[in-house]
């Protein structure tokens, strides 16, 4: 990998979903929203696949959750936080990590500050 961002390989994702029809899916990517927006096949797949329950990303170095618009099924995107630096903010350090707990049909998340 040369450090560049890569998009979502919709054909690969579709094949993995087909191979594992009983699995719940969490998408993980450095910067998931542009990756989804720039690929029509990925958009269509994500919008129509209820087994994809959320996305997990880190690009913005924040600990927030973003709900995508209804056209994206209000898919939550959980950001994993400031585990390396705090993006030039002064004052409070927000270093930590995010826990995701998928228990059957229930998904919960918590940001742990260290």
Protein Blocks (a to p, Z undefined) as FASTA:
>chain_A
ZZiacdddfklmmmmmmmmmmbccddddfblmlmmmmomklmmmmmmmmklnbdcdfklo
pabdcdddfkloopacddebjfkbgnhpahjafbdcdddddehjaccdddddZZ
